[in-house]
Amino acid sequence: MKAEIATKFSILSILWGVSFLLLLRVVQAFDWAAAISVRAFIASGSVFLFGLMIKKKFNFSIGAKHFAILGATSVSFQLIGLSVAVPRIGTALTAILVGAIPLFSSVIGRLMKIENIDRLGFIGLFLGFIGIIFLVGFPQEKLSSDFFVGFGLCTLGCISAAFGSNYSKLKMSQVGNWEQVIGAFFFGGLFTAPLLVFVPIKPGLALSDWLNIIALAVVCSALCYVIYFSLVAKIGATRSISVEFLVTVVAVLIGAFYLNEAITVFQLFGALLVIIGSVLILDLFSVSKRVGK
């Protein structure tokens, strides 16, 4: 069990970390609306078609409403936030914000009465939100409208992702992870498709652009979310989404060393507070002690 979870965490951290680089290239080629809608339809279709190929039996009897809610939160709103943010605030800062998702998940989980937050958890919440203030208050770039749009939408997308994960645990724990991915990404693509009227696909796309969006959809969306939803069912939303800590590290390293993105000392301090806050909320120290015994 522990080995399985560790393996899944490793796969998700690497693939989702690399996805920030792919996302940047896809947004630059297709524009942000298509980077969401086209990606979502490819992700949903690829899982469905592969399931048919291996003669897997699907069960969608829970009804369209739950898949629509999961698609709106975990796919549409989250990907809008990420796709708008990456070209405006950079992959590194976007990834750092994504590292705050466990904070939001803990709060939402408590409101849904499926998560508990003790005194250390509340301290963690305080540190985490102070960290976010440092992230937005001391950027390397000048404070511009583009920066605030990217930061704001990314934060809303992270909150939406946290809600979606808790909703999956609360309402869809009996639904297979394959079905959740198919349904969520189908509705995610459906909800964002109208945006293409206002932000159409850019002309002159190359074969490499289509290969990038297919890789992003099939590997970083379809495969990763099949793995992720299986974790949510086993260990809960907040603990599963804590994989974003590792995702953040991978993405920041890619942004710094591959894209030469600059990060200020204040932003690193803010990121440290976010991670410390999340560790306190997840009660990882207590978990370590229990495991040690």
C-alpha positions in Angstrom: 0.0 0.0 0.0 2.7 2.5 1.0 4.9 1.5 -1.9 1.9 1.9 -4.3 1.1 5.4 -2.9 4.8 6.4 -3.1 5.0 5.2 -6.7 1.9 7.1 -7.7 3.1 10.3 -6.0 6.4 10.0 -7.8 4.7 9.6 -11.2 2.3 12.5 -10.6 5.0 14.9 -9.3 7.2 14.4 -12.4 4.5 14.4 -15.0 2.5 17.3 -13.5 5.7 19.2 -13.0 6.7 18.8 -16.6 3.2 19.7 -17.6 3.8 23.4 -16.8 6.4 23.5 -19.6 4.1 21.8 -22.0 1.2 24.0 -21.0 3.2 27.1 -21.7 4.0 25.9 -25.2 0.4 24.8 -25.9 -1.0 28.2 -24.7 1.5 30.0 -26.9 0.5 27.9 -29.9 -3.3 27.5 -29.5 -4.2 30.3 -27.1 -5.6 29.6 -23.6 -9.2 28.7 -24.5 -8.3 25.9 -26.9 -5.5 24.8 -24.5 -8.4 23.9 -22.1 -11.3 22.7 -24.3 -9.3 20.8 -26.9 -7.1 19.3 -24.3 -10.1 18.2 -22.2 -11.9 16.5 -25.1 -8.7 14.7 -26.1 -8.2 13.5 -22.5 -11.8 12.3 -22.1 -11.9 10.6 -25.5 -8.5 8.9 -25.1 -9.5 7.2 -21.8 -12.9 6.2 -23.2 -11.4 4.7 -26.4 -8.6 2.9 -24.5 -11.3 1.4 -22.2 -13.3 0.2 -25.2 -10.1 -1.4 -26.6 -9.5 -3.4 -23.5 -13.2 -4.1 -23.1 -13.5 -2.3 -19.8 -17.0 -2.0 -18.5 -17.9 1.6 -17.5 -20.6 2.6 -15.0 -21.9 6.2 -15.3 -25.2 5.4 -13.4 -24.5 8.1 -10.7 -25.8 10.6 -13.2 -24.6 13.5 -15.2 -24.9 16.1 -12.4 -22.0 14.8 -10.4 -19.7 14.5 -13.4 -20.7 18.1 -14.5 -19.8 19.5 -11.1 -16.5 17.6 -11.0 -15.8 18.8 -14.6 -16.5 22.4 -13.8 -14.3 22.5 -10.7 -11.5 20.1 -11.3 -11.2 20.8 -15.0 -12.8 24.0 -16.3 -12.1 26.5 -13.6 -8.7 25.0 -12.6 -7.4 24.9 -16.2 -8.7 28.4 -16.9 -6.7 29.6 -14.0 -3.5 27.7 -15.0 -3.7 28.5 -18.7 -4.3 32.2 -18.1 -1.6 32.4 -15.4 1.4 30.6 -17.0 2.1 33.1 -19.7 1.4 36.1 -17.4 3.2 35.2 -14.2 5.5 32.4 -15.3 5.6 28.6 -14.6 7.5 29.0 -11.3 5.1 31.3 -9.6 2.1 29.4 -11.0 3.5 26.2 -9.6 4.1 27.9 -6.2 0.5 28.9 -6.1 -0.5 25.4 -7.0 1.4 24.3 -3.9 -1.2 26.1 -1.8 -4.0 23.8 -3.0 -3.7 21.6 0.1 -4.4 24.6 2.2 -7.7 25.3 0.4 -8.5 21.6 0.4 -8.2 21.3 4.2 -10.6 24.3 4.7 -13.1 23.0 2.2 -12.9 19.5 3.6 -13.6 20.7 7.1 -16.7 22.6 5.8 -17.8 19.4 4.1 -17.1 17.6 7.4 -14.7 15.1 5.8 -11.5 16.7 7.1 -10.4 17.8 10.6 -8.1 20.7 11.4 -6.4 20.9 14.8 -4.5 23.8 16.4 -1.4 23.1 14.3 -3.6 23.0 11.3 -4.9 26.5 12.0 -1.3 27.7 12.5 -0.6 26.1 9.2 -3.5 28.0 7.5 -2.2 31.3 8.9 1.4 30.7 7.7 0.1 29.5 4.3 -2.0 32.6 3.6 0.8 34.9 4.9 3.0 33.0 2.3 0.6 33.8 -0.4 0.7 37.5 0.5 4.5 37.4 0.2 4.1 35.7 -3.2 1.9 38.4 -4.7 3.4 41.3 -2.8 7.0 40.9 -3.9 7.2 39.7 -7.5 10.2 40.1 -9.7 8.1 41.7 -12.4 6.4 45.1 -12.0 2.9 44.9 -10.6 0.7 45.1 -13.7 -2.9 44.3 -14.6 -1.7 41.1 -16.4 0.1 40.0 -13.2 -3.0 40.5 -11.0 -5.3 38.8 -13.6 -2.9 35.8 -13.8 -2.4 35.6 -10.0 -6.1 36.0 -9.2 -7.4 33.5 -11.7 -4.8 31.0 -10.7 -5.8 31.3 -7.1 -9.4 30.9 -7.9 -8.5 27.9 -10.1 -6.6 26.3 -7.1 -9.6 26.8 -4.8 -11.8 25.2 -7.5 -9.4 22.2 -7.8 -9.5 21.8 -4.0 -13.3 21.8 -4.0 -13.4 19.3 -6.9 -11.1 16.8 -5.1 -13.2 17.0 -1.9 -16.4 16.6 -3.9 -15.0 13.5 -5.6 -14.3 12.0 -2.1 -17.6 13.1 -0.7 -20.0 12.2 -3.6 -18.1 10.0 -6.0 -16.1 7.6 -3.9 -18.0 4.7 -5.4 -17.4 5.8 -9.0 -14.5 4.3 -10.8 -11.5 6.6 -11.4 -11.7 5.9 -15.2 -15.3 7.1 -15.2 -14.4 10.2 -13.2 -11.8 11.2 -15.7 -14.0 10.6 -18.7 -16.9 12.4 -17.3 -15.0 15.3 -15.7 -12.9 16.1 -18.8 -15.9 15.7 -21.1 -17.9 18.3 -19.2 -14.8 20.4 -18.7 -14.4 20.5 -22.4 -18.1 21.1 -23.0 -18.2 24.1 -20.5 -15.1 25.8 -22.0 -15.9 25.2 -25.7 -18.0 28.4 -26.0 -14.9 30.4 -25.0 -13.5 29.5 -28.5 -16.0 32.0 -30.0 -14.2 34.8 -28.1 -10.7 33.3 -28.0 -10.4 31.2 -31.2 -7.6 28.8 -32.0 -4.6 30.5 -33.5 -4.0 29.8 -37.2 -0.8 28.2 -38.6 -0.4 25.4 -36.1 2.5 23.0 -36.7 2.6 19.2 -36.2 4.7 19.7 -33.1 1.9 22.0 -31.6 -0.6 19.2 -32.0 1.8 16.6 -30.5 2.3 18.9 -27.5 -1.4 19.2 -26.8 -1.9 15.5 -27.3 0.9 14.7 -24.9 -0.5 17.2 -22.4 -4.0 15.7 -22.7 -3.2 12.0 -22.8 -0.3 11.8 -20.4 -0.6 14.8 -18.0 -4.4 14.9 -17.9 -5.9 11.5 -18.7 -3.2 9.2 -17.2 -2.4 11.5 -14.3 -6.0 12.0 -13.3 -6.8 8.2 -13.4 -3.9 7.8 -11.0 -5.0 10.8 -8.9 -8.6 9.9 -8.5 -7.5 6.4 -7.3 -5.5 8.1 -4.6 -8.4 10.3 -3.5 -10.6 7.2 -3.1 -7.9 5.5 -0.9 -6.3 8.2 1.2 -8.7 11.2 0.9 -8.6 14.5 -0.9 -6.2 16.6 1.1 -3.5 13.9 1.5 -3.8 13.1 -2.2 -3.5 16.7 -3.3 -0.4 17.1 -1.1 1.4 15.7 -4.2 1.3 19.3 -5.3 4.2 20.0 -3.0 6.5 17.8 -5.1 4.9 19.1 -8.3 5.8 22.7 -7.2 9.4 21.7 -6.7 9.7 20.1 -10.1 8.0 22.9 -11.9 10.0 25.6 -10.1 13.2 23.9 -11.0 12.1 23.6 -14.7 11.1 27.3 -14.7 14.4 28.4 -13.1 16.9 26.2 -15.0 15.2 25.6 -18.3 13.2 28.8 -18.8 15.5 31.1 -16.9 12.7 32.5 -14.8 13.7 34.8 -12.0 12.3 34.3 -8.4 12.9 36.8 -5.6 14.0 35.9 -2.1 10.6 37.2 -0.8 8.8 34.8 -3.1 10.9 31.9 -2.0 10.2 32.8 1.6 6.5 32.9 0.8 6.7 29.5 -0.9 8.5 28.2 2.2 5.6 29.4 4.4 3.1 27.8 2.1 4.8 24.5 2.3 5.3 24.7 6.1 1.7 25.6 6.5 0.6 22.7 4.3 2.7 20.2 6.2 1.2 21.4 9.5 -2.3 21.1 8.1 -1.6 17.6 6.8 -0.2 16.7 10.2 2.7 15.0 8.5 4.9 15.1 11.6 2.4 13.1 13.6 2.0 10.7 10.7 5.8 10.2 10.6 5.8 9.5 14.4 3.0 7.0 14.1 4.7 5.2 11.2 8.0 5.2 13.1 6.3 3.4 16.0 
